[in-house]
């Protein structure tokens, strides 16, 4: 059975996955985290991230091959993230993947990072059409997917901070360690989500965009004015407001698009309050397993598989790293507000 090898080095995780081209079964998905490296700085240091990728790629590849009980002779295609992300980190994985494919005369498939998150929905046979909400540290976007492997329709995106980015920034304001998202969620579990009436962002919008910068500023102002405010209540109220903004927009888009199947991808999909709230929606909600929601190589291999299933691909050798590459930029979007 031919395997597709997927590589993701878009930020600070070195991910390599192996997926069967025929069945789509994930045979291996190994990720080397750099959390301990960047924690002393309170965030990701781009140059350090690039160097760590260089050190980790070969050991992660070897571990993936062991997990899959396979060898490079079983690989028929290599896929790597070309963007968006940190330019240095992207260059490491993209160049390494091209070199591996070229040296072994394999097909090379450049993959957009968000395309990988959308492809993670295929883990349990989700069939298009469906809506996919990607909520992560770098992205908050809402797509309509009408055909696997084809460009999706962008319905909305973050106008400023992504949801995961806002979690990390608010966590820092509350004195929590890096990475802030999980720490804030842990603190919020002991707080009252109704204690502080934060205003839901873009509550009057007509479209399906997201914005969390103002909410973050509201937390900063509150903490500055009242240093003794209950941190657990702040965390719980902030978390509840973010979740409310995400799900109200998602539910409204599902009604307007006439779709019942929705997929939640990205690292924020692991948030406990979000998962609990999803159960209250009158929709068919699918959430990939945790190992496929965060950045990983298997989702990149799954995206390449979907693209290859549509027919022959143009050569991917000339694709450069693109740190700000949009996935779908030509779709009309309703972005006016009342």
Secondary structure as the mmCIF struct_conf table of DSSP 4:
data_model
#
loop_
_struct_conf.conf_type_id
_struct_conf.id
_struct_conf.beg_label_comp_id
_struct_conf.beg_label_asym_id
_struct_conf.beg_label_seq_id
_struct_conf.end_label_comp_id
_struct_conf.end_label_asym_id
_struct_conf.end_label_seq_id
STRN STRN1 UNK A 3 UNK A 8
BEND BEND1 UNK A 10 UNK A 12
STRN STRN2 UNK A 13 UNK A 20
TURN_TY1_P TURN_TY1_P1 UNK A 21 UNK A 23
STRN STRN3 UNK A 26 UNK A 33
HELX_RH_AL_P HELX_RH_AL_P1 UNK A 35 UNK A 39
TURN_TY1_P TURN_TY1_P2 UNK A 40 UNK A 42
BEND BEND2 UNK A 43 UNK A 43
HELX_RH_AL_P HELX_RH_AL_P2 UNK A 46 UNK A 68
TURN_TY1_P TURN_TY1_P3 UNK A 69 UNK A 69
HELX_RH_3T_P HELX_RH_3T_P1 UNK A 72 UNK A 74
STRN STRN4 UNK A 75 UNK A 83
BEND BEND3 UNK A 84 UNK A 85
HELX_RH_AL_P HELX_RH_AL_P3 UNK A 87 UNK A 103
TURN_TY1_P TURN_TY1_P4 UNK A 104 UNK A 105
STRN STRN5 UNK A 107 UNK A 112
HELX_RH_AL_P HELX_RH_AL_P4 UNK A 113 UNK A 119
HELX_RH_3T_P HELX_RH_3T_P2 UNK A 120 UNK A 124
TURN_TY1_P TURN_TY1_P5 UNK A 125 UNK A 125
BEND BEND4 UNK A 128 UNK A 129
STRN STRN6 UNK A 130 UNK A 135
BEND BEND5 UNK A 136 UNK A 138
STRN STRN7 UNK A 140 UNK A 145
BEND BEND6 UNK A 146 UNK A 147
TURN_TY1_P TURN_TY1_P6 UNK A 148 UNK A 149
BEND BEND7 UNK A 150 UNK A 150
HELX_LH_PP_P HELX_LH_PP_P1 UNK A 151 UNK A 152
STRN STRN8 UNK A 153 UNK A 157
STRN STRN9 UNK A 158 UNK A 158
BEND BEND8 UNK A 159 UNK A 161
HELX_RH_AL_P HELX_RH_AL_P5 UNK A 163 UNK A 173
TURN_TY1_P TURN_TY1_P7 UNK A 174 UNK A 175
HELX_LH_PP_P HELX_LH_PP_P2 UNK A 176 UNK A 177
BEND BEND9 UNK A 178 UNK A 179
HELX_RH_AL_P HELX_RH_AL_P6 UNK A 180 UNK A 188
TURN_TY1_P TURN_TY1_P8 UNK A 189 UNK A 190
BEND BEND10 UNK A 191 UNK A 191
TURN_TY1_P TURN_TY1_P9 UNK A 193 UNK A 194
BEND BEND11 UNK A 195 UNK A 196
HELX_LH_PP_P HELX_LH_PP_P3 UNK A 198 UNK A 200
TURN_TY1_P TURN_TY1_P10 UNK A 201 UNK A 204
STRN STRN10 UNK A 205 UNK A 205
BEND BEND12 UNK A 206 UNK A 207
STRN STRN11 UNK A 210 UNK A 210
HELX_RH_AL_P HELX_RH_AL_P7 UNK A 213 UNK A 225
TURN_TY1_P TURN_TY1_P11 UNK A 227 UNK A 228
BEND BEND13 UNK A 229 UNK A 229
HELX_RH_AL_P HELX_RH_AL_P8 UNK A 231 UNK A 257
TURN_TY1_P TURN_TY1_P12 UNK A 258 UNK A 258
STRN STRN12 UNK A 261 UNK A 265
BEND BEND14 UNK A 266 UNK A 266
HELX_RH_3T_P HELX_RH_3T_P3 UNK A 267 UNK A 270
HELX_RH_AL_P HELX_RH_AL_P9 UNK A 272 UNK A 278
TURN_TY1_P TURN_TY1_P13 UNK A 279 UNK A 280
BEND BEND15 UNK A 281 UNK A 283
STRN STRN13 UNK A 284 UNK A 287
HELX_RH_AL_P HELX_RH_AL_P10 UNK A 290 UNK A 293
BEND BEND16 UNK A 294 UNK A 295
HELX_RH_AL_P HELX_RH_AL_P11 UNK A 297 UNK A 309
TURN_TY1_P TURN_TY1_P14 UNK A 310 UNK A 310
BEND BEND17 UNK A 311 UNK A 311
HELX_LH_PP_P HELX_LH_PP_P4 UNK A 312 UNK A 315
TURN_TY1_P TURN_TY1_P15 UNK A 317 UNK A 318
HELX_LH_PP_P HELX_LH_PP_P5 UNK A 319 UNK A 321
TURN_TY1_P TURN_TY1_P16 UNK A 323 UNK A 324
BEND BEND18 UNK A 327 UNK A 327
BEND BEND19 UNK A 330 UNK A 331
STRN STRN14 UNK A 337 UNK A 337
#
